[in-house]
Amino acid sequence: MSIKPMSSAMERRNAATTEIDTLSTHDMLAMINREDKQVTDAIAACLPDITRLVDNATATLSRGGRVVLAGAGASGRTAVLTAGEFAPDNKHSLMALIAGGMQSMVQTSEQAASDYDRGVKDLETIAFSNNDMLIGLSVSGKTPWVWGALRQAWSLGARVAIITQDASSEAAQLADIAIVPDTGPEVVAGFNNPKAHLAQKQILTMLTTGIAIRSGRVFSNLRVDVQASTTRWQERQIAIVMEVAGCPRAQAKVALANSNNHCRTAILSILSGLDAWRSRELLSDNNDNLRLALLEARQPHLNRA
């Protein structure tokens, strides 16, 4: 893959901001804010491709595969933070790789980012297979480490996606799903790519929110997969059960205790009137989807059981 410097959407000067260095602080910030608003419109134009991304990622997870986010530098740090924030207990199959390993969360390793073979080896290290899905993050679409990982995933027959700014890059051409938000030139050229990275972050937020909803981690608009790992999260569990079930605190605490602190089981037991054991069994039958389990629990034959 060619990595020669070339004119790109990220490197062009922004005609709208050529006088930004002459403005007052307020006007300067207002100009930056106007430019940032273009990101939302750029993402809206990519919604069909983002829909495919969410549906494919959800399908991968539902069959027991992993969804791996991979990037170098700022893109890699975004990948790691996204995976870490997806669920507080980290017991899920959304994971992240960053070129150069976790030390690159503090300082970017240009050497690792430029190492195609290391991208291949890093996928091999996690035993990546055709049952998994790789989502590459590369603003330029030309990062050698990301390209190596993408080629390795593609060679295994795995689903491959990329979030980039260059639709003509080899990475975008290789990917099954290429998400290319046209955020336009940056406010200040030659510094970094804040608009491109902002788009990247928003798309990944849509991805993780979509996965959470489609995998039954959300009921209505509340996360109901919270684990009681700390006192803070125990309190969060109680608050969620009270809100969803419309019950007092004491009832929520009893339901959680009877459900081994499984939030969805506690909610289902209160709303359905079933005991904790039957509620947990019903959730398991419905892939831990609370809404589906609740619909089944309300069927007349269950109430007679």
KEKE-3310 file (N, C-alpha, C; in steps of 0.2 Angstrom, whole numbers, plus 5000, padded with zeros to 4 digits):
npx = (5004:5003:5010:5014:5015:5001:4989:4974:4958:4959:4970:4969:4967:4956:4944:4935:4940:4952:4955:4955:4965:4964:4953:4943:4943:4930:4924:4932:4930:4916:4917:4924:4914:4904:4910:4911:4898:4896:4899:4889:4880:4887:4888:4875:4873:4879:4871:4864:4875:4881:4870:4871:4883:4880:4870:4877:4888:4880:4875:4886:4890:4879:4881:4891:4903:4917:4918:4930:4938:4950:4964:4977:4987:4977:4965:4966:4966:4953:4946:4950:4944:4931:4928:4930:4921:4909:4902:4901:4907:4915:4913:4911:4910:4915:4929:4946:4960:4976:4988:5005:5001:4995:5003:5003:4992:4996:5007:5009:5014:5024:5032:5026:5013:5017:5020:5016:5016:5016:5003:4996:5001:4996:4983:4983:4988:4977:4970:4961:4947:4937:4924:4924:4923:4930:4933:4941:4949:4954:4959:4966:4965:4976:4985:4998:4999:4985:4980:4987:4981:4968:4969:4973:4962:4952:4958:4955:4942:4933:4921:4924:4926:4927:4931:4934:4941:4944:4937:4943:4954:4964:4960:4947:4942:4944:4936:4921:4911:4911:4913:4912:4912:4910:4918:4924:4937:4949:4948:4960:4974:4986:4989:4981:4967:4953:4940:4937:4940:4931:4919:4922:4921:4908:4901:4906:4900:4886:4887:4890:4879:4869:4872:4870:4856:4851:4855:4848:4852:4846:4831:4817:4823:4834:4848:4849:4858:4867:4880:4882:4895:4902:4899:4893:4888:4879:4870:4866:4859:4848:4841:4838:4830:4819:4815:4811:4802:4793:4793:4794:4810:4813:4807:4813:4826:4824:4820:4832:4841:4835:4837:4850:4857:4855:4850:4840:4833:4827:4819:4810:4804:4797:4788:4781:4777:4782:4793:4810:4818:4811:4809:4823:4825:4816:4821:4834:4829:4825:4837:4842:4834:4825:4812:4806:4806:4797:4785:4782:4781:4769:4759:4745:4746:4758:4755:4747:4755)
npy = (4994:5011:5024:5037:5055:5065:5076:5078:5076:5080:5087:5099:5116:5126:5136:5144:5147:5155:5167:5166:5168:5181:5184:5188:5180:5174:5175:5167:5154:5153:5151:5139:5131:5132:5125:5112:5108:5103:5090:5082:5082:5076:5063:5059:5057:5045:5036:5024:5015:5015:5008:4995:4992:4991:4981:4970:4969:4966:4954:4946:4946:4939:4926:4922:4927:4939:4957:4968:4982:4992:5003:5015:5027:5042:5037:5023:5025:5030:5019:5010:5017:5017:5003:5000:5008:5002:4992:4992:4981:4974:4962:4957:4955:4964:4972:4980:4985:4993:5000:4996:4993:4995:5005:5015:5022:5032:5038:5040:5027:5029:5020:5008:5010:5011:4999:4986:4972:4969:4973:4962:4952:4956:4953:4939:4936:4937:4927:4929:4925:4919:4920:4931:4950:4963:4980:4993:5008:5023:5038:5042:5031:5024:5019:5009:4998:4996:4993:4981:4973:4973:4967:4954:4950:4950:4940:4929:4927:4935:4947:4963:4980:4998:5014:5029:5043:5043:5038:5032:5025:5010:5002:5006:5001:4987:4984:4977:4985:5002:5016:5033:5048:5064:5076:5087:5100:5103:5115:5121:5118:5105:5102:5092:5081:5085:5086:5075:5065:5067:5064:5050:5046:5049:5040:5028:5029:5028:5015:5007:5010:5005:4992:4988:4990:4982:4969:4967:4974:4985:4992:5000:5016:5013:5007:4990:4981:4982:4978:4972:4977:4986:4997:5008:5004:4995:5003:5010:4999:4997:5009:5008:4997:5001:5012:5006:4996:5003:5003:5003:5007:4997:4986:4984:4981:4969:4961:4961:4955:4942:4938:4936:4948:4951:4962:4962:4951:4954:4964:4958:4949:4957:4964:4954:4945:4932:4920:4922:4912:4907:4918:4921:4909:4912:4923:4918:4910:4919:4925:4934:4946:4958:4964:4955:4943:4948:4950:4936:4931:4937:4930:4920:4906:4905:4911:4903:4893)
npz = (5000:4996:5004:5002:5004:5000:4992:5000:5007:5020:5021:5013:5012:5021:5014:5021:5033:5032:5038:5051:5061:5063:5070:5085:5101:5104:5091:5084:5090:5087:5074:5073:5079:5070:5059:5065:5065:5053:5053:5058:5048:5038:5043:5043:5030:5029:5034:5029:5027:5040:5046:5040:5046:5060:5060:5055:5064:5076:5072:5071:5084:5090:5085:5092:5089:5089:5089:5083:5085:5077:5077:5074:5083:5087:5082:5086:5100:5102:5098:5109:5120:5116:5116:5130:5136:5133:5141:5158:5165:5157:5151:5138:5120:5112:5107:5107:5097:5097:5088:5093:5105:5123:5128:5119:5121:5128:5122:5105:5094:5081:5074:5076:5070:5057:5053:5044:5044:5058:5061:5055:5063:5076:5075:5073:5086:5094:5090:5079:5069:5055:5060:5067:5067:5059:5062:5055:5059:5051:5047:5035:5028:5024:5033:5037:5048:5051:5038:5036:5046:5041:5029:5034:5041:5030:5022:5029:5027:5035:5040:5035:5039:5037:5044:5037:5029:5015:5001:4990:4994:4996:5007:5009:4997:4999:5010:5016:5021:5019:5028:5025:5029:5023:5029:5026:5023:5037:5051:5054:5044:5043:5056:5065:5064:5069:5065:5057:5067:5076:5069:5068:5081:5084:5075:5080:5093:5089:5084:5095:5104:5096:5095:5109:5110:5101:5106:5117:5129:5132:5138:5134:5135:5143:5150:5155:5159:5169:5180:5197:5202:5210:5224:5219:5207:5212:5217:5206:5199:5208:5206:5193:5192:5200:5192:5180:5184:5192:5206:5224:5233:5242:5238:5225:5230:5236:5226:5218:5226:5227:5214:5212:5210:5197:5185:5175:5177:5190:5186:5177:5186:5195:5186:5180:5189:5191:5199:5204:5198:5188:5180:5176:5169:5158:5153:5148:5138:5129:5124:5134:5131:5138:5134:5125:5133:5143:5135:5132:5145:5149:5142:5143:5146:5153:5165:5171:5174)
capx = (5000:5006:5010:5017:5011:4997:4984:4969:4952:4961:4976:4967:4966:4948:4943:4930:4944:4958:4956:4953:4970:4963:4947:4942:4942:4923:4922:4936:4926:4910:4919:4925:4908:4900:4913:4910:4891:4896:4901:4883:4877:4891:4887:4868:4873:4882:4867:4863:4881:4881:4865:4874:4888:4877:4867:4883:4891:4875:4874:4893:4890:4874:4883:4897:4910:4919:4919:4936:4940:4957:4967:4983:4987:4971:4960:4967:4964:4946:4944:4951:4940:4924:4926:4930:4915:4903:4899:4906:4910:4920:4912:4907:4914:4917:4936:4949:4967:4979:4995:5010:4999:4992:5007:5001:4987:4999:5011:5008:5020:5024:5035:5021:5008:5019:5022:5011:5017:5013:4995:4994:5003:4992:4976:4985:4989:4970:4966:4955:4945:4931:4918:4924:4922:4935:4932:4947:4949:4960:4957:4968:4964:4982:4989:5000:4996:4978:4980:4989:4975:4962:4971:4973:4955:4950:4961:4952:4935:4929:4918:4928:4923:4932:4929:4939:4939:4946:4934:4947:4960:4964:4957:4940:4940:4944:4931:4914:4907:4916:4909:4916:4909:4914:4918:4927:4944:4949:4948:4967:4977:4993:4989:4978:4961:4948:4933:4937:4940:4924:4915:4924:4919:4900:4899:4907:4894:4880:4888:4889:4872:4865:4873:4867:4849:4849:4857:4844:4855:4842:4824:4815:4829:4838:4853:4847:4863:4872:4882:4883:4902:4904:4893:4890:4884:4873:4865:4863:4855:4842:4838:4835:4824:4814:4812:4807:4796:4789:4792:4798:4817:4813:4805:4819:4832:4823:4820:4838:4844:4832:4839:4857:4859:4854:4845:4834:4829:4824:4814:4805:4800:4792:4783:4777:4774:4785:4798:4816:4821:4807:4811:4829:4824:4813:4826:4838:4825:4825:4843:4842:4830:4819:4806:4804:4804:4791:4779:4781:4778:4762:4755:4740:4748:4763:4752:4744:4760)
capy = (5000:5017:5029:5043:5061:5067:5080:5074:5080:5082:5092:5105:5122:5127:5142:5147:5149:5158:5173:5164:5170:5188:5185:5188:5173:5172:5174:5161:5148:5152:5148:5132:5128:5131:5119:5106:5106:5099:5083:5079:5081:5071:5057:5058:5055:5039:5031:5017:5011:5013:5003:4989:4991:4989:4975:4965:4968:4963:4947:4943:4945:4934:4920:4920:4930:4946:4963:4970:4989:4993:5009:5018:5034:5044:5032:5018:5027:5030:5012:5007:5020:5014:4996:5000:5011:4999:4989:4993:4974:4972:4955:4957:4953:4970:4973:4985:4984:4999:4999:4998:4991:5000:5011:5020:5026:5038:5041:5037:5024:5030:5014:5003:5012:5010:4992:4982:4965:4969:4973:4955:4948:4957:4949:4932:4935:4936:4921:4931:4920:4921:4921:4938:4955:4969:4987:4997:5016:5026:5044:5043:5025:5022:5017:5002:4993:4995:4989:4974:4970:4972:4961:4948:4948:4948:4933:4923:4927:4938:4953:4969:4987:5003:5021:5033:5049:5042:5032:5029:5021:5003:5000:5007:4996:4981:4983:4975:4991:5007:5022:5038:5054:5069:5082:5093:5102:5105:5122:5123:5113:5103:5101:5086:5080:5085:5085:5068:5061:5068:5060:5043:5045:5049:5034:5022:5029:5025:5008:5003:5011:5001:4985:4988:4990:4976:4964:4967:4977:4991:4992:5007:5019:5012:5001:4986:4975:4984:4973:4975:4976:4990:5000:5013:5001:4992:5009:5011:4994:4998:5015:5006:4992:5006:5016:5002:4992:5007:5000:5007:5005:4991:4980:4983:4978:4962:4957:4960:4950:4935:4937:4936:4954:4951:4967:4960:4946:4957:4968:4954:4946:4961:4965:4948:4941:4926:4920:4924:4906:4906:4924:4920:4904:4915:4928:4914:4907:4925:4928:4940:4952:4959:4965:4948:4939:4951:4948:4929:4931:4939:4925:4917:4899:4906:4914:4897:4888)
capz = (5000:4995:5010:5000:5005:4994:4993:5003:5010:5027:5020:5009:5016:5022:5012:5025:5039:5031:5042:5058:5065:5064:5074:5092:5103:5103:5084:5082:5093:5083:5067:5074:5080:5063:5055:5068:5064:5046:5055:5059:5041:5035:5046:5041:5023:5029:5038:5026:5028:5047:5047:5039:5051:5066:5059:5054:5071:5080:5069:5073:5092:5091:5084:5096:5086:5092:5085:5085:5083:5076:5074:5076:5086:5090:5080:5091:5107:5101:5098:5115:5124:5114:5119:5137:5139:5130:5147:5164:5168:5151:5150:5131:5114:5108:5109:5103:5096:5095:5086:5098:5112:5127:5129:5114:5124:5131:5117:5098:5091:5073:5071:5076:5065:5050:5053:5041:5047:5065:5060:5054:5069:5081:5074:5075:5093:5097:5086:5075:5064:5050:5064:5070:5062:5060:5060:5055:5059:5048:5043:5028:5024:5022:5039:5036:5053:5050:5032:5038:5050:5037:5024:5037:5042:5023:5020:5033:5026:5040:5038:5036:5038:5038:5044:5034:5025:5008:4998:4985:4997:4995:5013:5008:4992:5001:5015:5014:5022:5020:5030:5023:5030:5020:5034:5023:5026:5044:5052:5053:5041:5045:5064:5066:5060:5074:5062:5055:5073:5079:5065:5070:5088:5084:5072:5085:5098:5086:5083:5102:5106:5092:5097:5115:5109:5097:5109:5123:5134:5133:5139:5133:5134:5149:5150:5160:5159:5174:5185:5204:5204:5216:5228:5215:5202:5215:5218:5199:5198:5212:5203:5186:5194:5203:5187:5175:5187:5195:5212:5229:5234:5246:5233:5221:5233:5238:5219:5216:5231:5225:5207:5212:5207:5189:5184:5170:5181:5195:5183:5175:5191:5197:5181:5178:5195:5191:5204:5201:5195:5181:5176:5173:5163:5153:5149:5144:5132:5124:5123:5139:5129:5143:5131:5122:5139:5146:5131:5133:5152:5149:5139:5148:5148:5158:5171:5174:5176)
cpx = (5004:5005:5013:5013:5008:4992:4978:4964:4955:4967:4975:4966:4958:4947:4939:4934:4950:4960:4955:4959:4969:4957:4948:4942:4935:4922:4926:4932:4920:4911:4920:4919:4904:4903:4911:4903:4891:4897:4894:4879:4881:4890:4880:4868:4876:4877:4865:4869:4882:4876:4868:4879:4885:4874:4872:4886:4886:4875:4880:4893:4885:4876:4889:4904:4911:4919:4925:4937:4947:4959:4973:4982:4980:4965:4960:4965:4956:4943:4944:4945:4933:4923:4926:4924:4908:4899:4904:4909:4915:4919:4907:4912:4916:4924:4940:4957:4970:4986:5000:5007:4997:4997:5006:4995:4989:5003:5011:5015:5020:5027:5030:5015:5010:5021:5016:5011:5014:5006:4993:4995:4998:4985:4978:4985:4982:4966:4960:4953:4939:4925:4918:4923:4927:4933:4938:4945:4955:4958:4959:4967:4970:4987:4991:4998:4989:4977:4982:4984:4969:4963:4971:4966:4951:4952:4958:4945:4930:4926:4923:4925:4928:4929:4934:4937:4941:4943:4938:4953:4959:4960:4949:4938:4940:4938:4924:4909:4912:4911:4914:4913:4913:4913:4921:4934:4944:4949:4955:4971:4984:4994:4987:4971:4955:4941:4932:4937:4934:4919:4916:4921:4911:4898:4900:4902:4888:4881:4887:4882:4868:4865:4870:4859:4847:4851:4853:4847:4851:4835:4821:4821:4834:4842:4851:4852:4868:4873:4883:4891:4905:4898:4889:4886:4878:4868:4861:4858:4848:4838:4835:4829:4818:4810:4808:4801:4791:4787:4796:4805:4817:4812:4810:4825:4831:4823:4827:4842:4841:4835:4847:4860:4859:4848:4839:4830:4824:4818:4808:4801:4795:4786:4778:4774:4777:4791:4805:4819:4817:4808:4818:4829:4821:4817:4831:4835:4825:4831:4844:4839:4824:4813:4802:4802:4798:4785:4777:4778:4771:4757:4751:4743:4754:4760:4749:4749:4762)
cpy = (5006:5022:5036:5049:5063:5072:5076:5079:5083:5087:5098:5110:5124:5135:5147:5150:5152:5164:5172:5167:5178:5189:5186:5181:5170:5171:5168:5154:5147:5149:5141:5128:5127:5125:5112:5103:5102:5092:5079:5077:5076:5064:5055:5055:5048:5034:5024:5012:5010:5008:4996:4987:4988:4982:4969:4964:4964:4955:4943:4941:4939:4927:4918:4923:4937:4951:4967:4977:4990:4999:5011:5025:5036:5040:5026:5019:5028:5023:5009:5010:5018:5008:4996:5003:5007:4995:4990:4987:4972:4965:4955:4955:4958:4972:4978:4983:4991:4997:5001:4996:4997:5006:5016:5024:5033:5042:5037:5034:5024:5023:5009:5004:5011:5003:4987:4975:4964:4970:4966:4951:4949:4954:4942:4931:4934:4931:4923:4926:4923:4922:4928:4943:4961:4975:4991:5005:5019:5032:5044:5037:5021:5019:5010:4997:4991:4991:4982:4970:4968:4967:4954:4945:4946:4941:4928:4923:4930:4944:4959:4975:4992:5010:5026:5039:5049:5036:5029:5025:5014:4999:5000:5002:4989:4979:4981:4981:4996:5013:5028:5045:5060:5076:5088:5095:5104:5112:5125:5117:5111:5102:5094:5085:5079:5083:5078:5063:5061:5064:5052:5042:5044:5042:5028:5023:5026:5017:5004:5004:5006:4994:4984:4987:4983:4969:4963:4970:4983:4989:4999:5011:5019:5006:4997:4980:4977:4979:4976:4974:4980:4993:5005:5010:4997:4997:5010:5005:4995:5004:5012:5001:4997:5010:5012:4998:4997:5005:5004:5003:4998:4985:4979:4979:4970:4958:4956:4955:4943:4933:4937:4942:4955:4956:4965:4955:4949:4961:4964:4950:4950:4963:4960:4944:4934:4926:4921:4918:4906:4912:4923:4915:4907:4920:4924:4911:4913:4929:4935:4946:4952:4960:4959:4944:4941:4949:4941:4928:4932:4935:4921:4910:4900:4907:4908:4892:4887)
cpz = (5000:5001:5008:5002:4999:4996:4995:5005:5017:5026:5016:5014:5016:5020:5017:5032:5038:5035:5049:5063:5067:5069:5081:5094:5102:5095:5081:5084:5089:5077:5068:5075:5074:5059:5058:5066:5057:5048:5055:5052:5037:5037:5044:5034:5023:5033:5035:5027:5036:5049:5046:5044:5057:5065:5058:5060:5075:5078:5071:5080:5093:5090:5087:5094:5090:5086:5087:5081:5083:5073:5077:5079:5089:5088:5085:5098:5107:5102:5105:5120:5123:5117:5126:5140:5137:5136:5152:5167:5163:5149:5143:5126:5109:5111:5105:5103:5094:5093:5091:5105:5116:5129:5124:5116:5127:5126:5110:5096:5084:5070:5071:5070:5058:5049:5050:5044:5054:5065:5059:5060:5075:5081:5075:5082:5097:5094:5083:5070:5060:5054:5067:5064:5064:5058:5061:5055:5057:5044:5036:5024:5022:5027:5038:5041:5052:5043:5033:5041:5045:5032:5027:5038:5035:5021:5023:5031:5031:5037:5040:5035:5040:5039:5042:5031:5017:5005:4993:4988:4996:5001:5012:5002:4994:5006:5012:5015:5023:5022:5029:5023:5028:5025:5032:5026:5033:5045:5051:5050:5044:5053:5065:5062:5065:5071:5060:5061:5076:5076:5067:5076:5088:5080:5077:5091:5095:5085:5090:5105:5102:5094:5104:5115:5106:5101:5116:5129:5136:5133:5139:5131:5140:5148:5156:5161:5164:5179:5192:5206:5209:5219:5223:5210:5205:5216:5211:5197:5202:5208:5196:5187:5196:5197:5182:5178:5190:5202:5217:5230:5237:5242:5228:5224:5234:5231:5217:5220:5228:5218:5206:5209:5200:5188:5180:5173:5186:5192:5181:5180:5194:5192:5179:5183:5196:5196:5200:5196:5188:5177:5173:5168:5157:5149:5145:5138:5127:5123:5128:5136:5134:5140:5128:5128:5142:5142:5132:5140:5153:5145:5144:5150:5153:5165:5175:5176:5183)
residu = (MET:SER:ILE:LYS:PRO:MET:SER:SER:ALA:MET:GLU:ARG:ARG:ASN:ALA:ALA:THR:THR:GLU:ILE:ASP:THR:LEU:SER:THR:HIS:ASP:MET:LEU:ALA:MET:ILE:ASN:ARG:GLU:ASP:LYS:GLN:VAL:THR:ASP:ALA:ILE:ALA:ALA:CYS:LEU:PRO:ASP:ILE:THR:ARG:LEU:VAL:ASP:ASN:ALA:THR:ALA:THR:LEU:SER:ARG:GLY:GLY:ARG:VAL:VAL:LEU:ALA:GLY:ALA:GLY:ALA:SER:GLY:ARG:THR:ALA:VAL:LEU:THR:ALA:GLY:GLU:PHE:ALA:PRO:ASP:ASN:LYS:HIS:SER:LEU:MET:ALA:LEU:ILE:ALA:GLY:GLY:MET:GLN:SER:MET:VAL:GLN:THR:SER:GLU:GLN:ALA:ALA:SER:ASP:TYR:ASP:ARG:GLY:VAL:LYS:ASP:LEU:GLU:THR:ILE:ALA:PHE:SER:ASN:ASN:ASP:MET:LEU:ILE:GLY:LEU:SER:VAL:SER:GLY:LYS:THR:PRO:TRP:VAL:TRP:GLY:ALA:LEU:ARG:GLN:ALA:TRP:SER:LEU:GLY:ALA:ARG:VAL:ALA:ILE:ILE:THR:GLN:ASP:ALA:SER:SER:GLU:ALA:ALA:GLN:LEU:ALA:ASP:ILE:ALA:ILE:VAL:PRO:ASP:THR:GLY:PRO:GLU:VAL:VAL:ALA:GLY:PHE:ASN:ASN:PRO:LYS:ALA:HIS:LEU:ALA:GLN:LYS:GLN:ILE:LEU:THR:MET:LEU:THR:THR:GLY:ILE:ALA:ILE:ARG:SER:GLY:ARG:VAL:PHE:SER:ASN:LEU:ARG:VAL:ASP:VAL:GLN:ALA:SER:THR:THR:ARG:TRP:GLN:GLU:ARG:GLN:ILE:ALA:ILE:VAL:MET:GLU:VAL:ALA:GLY:CYS:PRO:ARG:ALA:GLN:ALA:LYS:VAL:ALA:LEU:ALA:ASN:SER:ASN:ASN:HIS:CYS:ARG:THR:ALA:ILE:LEU:SER:ILE:LEU:SER:GLY:LEU:ASP:ALA:TRP:ARG:SER:ARG:GLU:LEU:LEU:SER:ASP:ASN:ASN:ASP:ASN:LEU:ARG:LEU:ALA:LEU:LEU:GLU:ALA:ARG:GLN:PRO:HIS:LEU:ASN:ARG:ALA)
# end
